[in-house]
Amino acid sequence: MSGNTTFLTNPDDPSDPVKKFTYDHSYWSHDGFKELPNGYCTQDTTQPNGAKFCDQERVYRDLGRGVLRNAWDGYNSALFAYGQTGSGKSWSVIGYGANRGIVPKFCEEMFRGIEDKRRSGDNTTEFEVSIILGFYKTNSRKGNL
């Protein structure tokens, strides 16, 4: 991985050409981190991949905060996580323990914003919040069934 580009090699045949995929964002979370006493995973620059490691806060800043900004501007907003099993969708969206994902961070920031508006005396704005969280899992089988 380099920047927003991910490179894949065939582990069974290293002579296969390397596959290159470029995205808006590409995140490294396999290694290169240390766990703080509170359980939060953060970059460990003493490790070879430490500078690449992406924590939950960065994922939220890059992806979740823009969705919330659009919601504040009055637009319906949605976030989709799609990918291979084990690729980190649930970790990024929900998180675990101190490593809260996009949805918990989004909710905290949204409700904090509503409370700030109330405290400032803004009684003219009404808020309706609907959060729909759905999981859809498909199983693909190859070969004879």
C-alpha positions, 0 to 999 in steps of 0.5 A: 500500500502506498497513499491511496493505492493498494497493491495485491500480489498472488501469494500462490504465484509471485510471477503473476503481475501485481494488481494495483487499485486506487481509491479515494482513501486506502487505509492500513490497519494490519500492523504498525500500531501499539495499544495504549493503556485504555485499549486504543490502537494508535500508530507505532512509528518504531515499527516498519508499517507504523507510519501507514497505520490508520486509527479510527479517528482518521477514518472518521475524519475522512469518511464520517464527518463529511456525512454528518456535515451533509446531514447538518446541511439538510441532506439525507446522508448514507454510509455504505461499507462493502467488501470481502469478509474480514476486510474491516467493515465492522471494525471501521463502522462499529469498532470495539471498546476504545476504538469506536467506529464511524457510527458511534463517533457520528452519533456522539458528534451529532447529539453534541451538536444538537445539545450545543444548539439548544444551549445557545438558545436556538429554539427554532430548529427541530431535529428528527434523527433516524438511524437505520443500521442494516447488515446484509451478508451473502455467501458465495459457493463455488464448485459442486453443491 
